[in-house]
Amino acid sequence: GQDTNTGISYAADTIKFSTNGVERMSITNSGVTGVGGEVRQFKHVNFSSTYSTTSSSYQHVSGLDLAFTPTASDSILVYNLMIHINIAESGGTAPNSYTAISIDGGSNYLYVQNIYGIYAGLSSYNITYPVNYRFATVAGSTSARTYSVYVRLNGYAGTGDTLTLKQNSGEIHMASVTEYAP
C-alpha cells in the first residue's frame, strides 16, 4: 500500500519512509536500513566501589574495564567515562591527577586528561571533582577490545597524598561505549 500524504509505503514484511520522493529509511524483518548515525550497540559498566592509590605511576582501575566488540569496522565508537576523583594532598603543592584510557593493557593511551588543582599556599588540600571524558574513534576492525581506565597522581606528589575514586550516596562511576553507523 501507499500513503501519499505521509510518504509511507508498506508491503509484506516491509515499511518504507520517503520524503520528496526519495526513500530515506526501510524497516524489514531483517532490521532497519538507510539511517546513518543509528546506534548499532551500547555497553556500559557501573563501578560503585571506592578505589585509592598513592602512586604517581598509572594504576589500573579494573572495576571500570569494558569489553567491546564492534559489529562493523567503519563504525564510530564513542567512549564515555564518568567518575568522581578526590585528592587528599599534604605536600603543599597543587592537587593534580591524570586519567588515561587504554585498549592494550596500558601500553598506549587513547586519551589522557590532566586535572589541575589550584595551589593556594596551603599545607594540605582535600578536593573532590566530577570528571566526564568523552571521545570518538573509528572502529577500524571488528576485533574485540577492552577499554581500561588508569589513574595516577602528578609526578611530584607528596608523601601521604592519596587519589580516590569515590562517590556521594547514590552516585556511581560509569564507563560506556556506543557504536554508531557512520
C-alpha positions in Angstrom: 0.0 0.0 0.0 0.9 3.6 -0.2 0.0 6.7 1.8 0.9 9.6 -0.4 0.2 12.2 2.3 2.9 10.9 4.7 5.4 9.2 2.3 4.9 5.9 4.0 4.6 2.7 1.8 4.2 -0.8 3.1 4.1 -4.3 1.8 4.7 -7.8 3.2 7.4 -7.5 5.9 8.5 -4.0 4.7 7.7 -0.4 5.7 9.4 2.4 3.7 9.6 6.1 4.6 10.2 8.7 1.9 10.5 12.5 1.6 10.2 14.4 -1.6 10.0 11.1 -3.5 13.3 9.8 -2.1 13.3 6.7 0.1 15.0 7.6 3.5 14.5 4.5 5.6 13.3 1.0 5.3 12.2 -1.4 8.1 12.1 -5.1 7.2 12.0 -8.3 9.2 15.9 -8.2 8.9 16.3 -4.8 10.5 16.5 -1.1 9.7 18.4 0.4 6.8 19.1 3.8 5.3 19.6 5.6 8.6 23.1 7.0 9.1 24.1 7.5 12.7 21.9 4.8 14.1 23.1 3.1 17.3 24.4 -0.3 16.5 25.4 -1.3 20.0 25.7 0.1 23.5 27.5 -1.3 26.5 28.3 0.1 29.9 29.8 -0.9 33.3 29.0 0.6 36.6 31.5 0.7 39.4 30.2 1.6 42.9 33.2 0.7 44.9 35.9 3.1 46.2 39.4 2.9 44.7 42.5 4.6 46.1 46.1 5.0 45.1 49.1 7.0 46.3 51.1 6.3 43.2 52.5 8.8 40.6 52.6 5.9 38.1 49.4 4.8 36.3 47.3 2.3 38.2 44.6 0.2 36.6 41.1 0.6 37.9 39.9 -2.9 36.9 36.3 -2.3 38.0 35.8 0.0 35.1 37.1 -2.4 32.4 34.6 -2.6 29.5 34.9 -5.4 26.9 33.5 -4.4 23.5 33.4 -6.0 20.0 32.4 -3.6 17.2 29.9 -5.0 14.7 31.5 -3.2 11.7 34.9 -1.7 11.0 33.5 1.6 9.8 31.6 2.2 13.0 32.1 5.3 15.1 32.8 4.3 18.7 32.1 6.9 21.4 33.6 6.2 24.8 32.3 8.0 27.8 33.7 7.9 31.4 32.0 9.5 34.4 33.9 9.4 37.7 34.4 11.4 40.9 38.1 11.9 41.9 39.1 13.1 45.4 42.7 14.2 46.1 43.9 14.5 49.7 47.1 16.3 49.2 49.5 17.0 52.1 52.7 18.1 50.3 51.9 21.8 49.9 51.6 21.6 46.1 48.5 21.9 43.8 46.4 18.7 43.7 46.8 17.2 40.3 45.8 13.9 38.7 45.9 12.1 35.4 43.3 9.8 34.0 44.1 7.7 30.9 42.1 5.3 28.7 43.8 2.3 27.0 42.7 -0.7 24.9 46.0 -2.5 25.0 46.6 -3.1 28.7 48.2 0.3 29.4 51.0 0.2 26.8 49.4 3.1 24.9 46.7 5.5 25.8 43.9 6.6 23.5 43.1 9.5 25.8 44.9 11.3 28.6 43.5 14.0 30.8 45.3 16.0 33.4 43.2 17.7 36.0 45.0 20.7 37.7 44.1 22.0 41.1 44.9 25.4 42.3 47.8 26.0 44.6 46.8 28.5 47.2 49.8 28.1 49.5 48.1 25.8 51.9 49.9 22.9 53.5 47.1 20.4 52.7 44.1 20.0 50.4 41.1 17.7 50.1 39.3 18.3 46.9 36.7 16.2 45.0 35.6 16.9 41.4 33.4 15.1 38.9 35.1 14.1 35.7 33.4 13.3 32.4 35.5 12.3 29.5 34.1 11.6 26.0 36.0 10.8 22.8 35.2 9.1 19.5 37.3 6.9 17.2 36.6 4.8 14.1 36.5 1.1 15.0 39.0 0.1 12.3 38.1 -3.6 12.7 35.7 -5.9 14.3 38.3 -7.2 16.8 37.4 -7.4 20.4 38.9 -4.8 22.7 38.8 -3.9 26.4 38.7 -0.3 27.4 40.6 0.2 30.7 40.9 3.2 33.0 44.2 4.2 34.6 44.7 6.9 37.2 47.7 8.5 38.9 48.7 11.5 41.0 51.0 14.1 39.4 54.7 13.4 39.2 55.6 15.5 42.3 53.0 14.0 44.7 54.0 14.4 48.3 54.2 11.8 51.0 50.7 11.0 52.2 48.9 12.2 49.0 46.0 10.0 48.0 43.9 9.9 44.9 40.5 8.2 45.5 37.7 7.4 43.1 34.6 7.8 45.3 31.1 8.9 45.0 28.4 10.5 47.1 25.5 8.5 48.3 23.5 7.2 45.2 26.2 8.1 42.7 28.2 5.6 40.6 31.2 5.6 38.4 30.4 4.5 34.8 32.1 3.7 31.6 30.2 3.2 28.3 30.8 2.7 24.6 28.2 3.5 22.0 28.7 2.2 18.4 27.2 4.3 15.7 26.8 3.7 12.0 28.7 6.3 10.0 
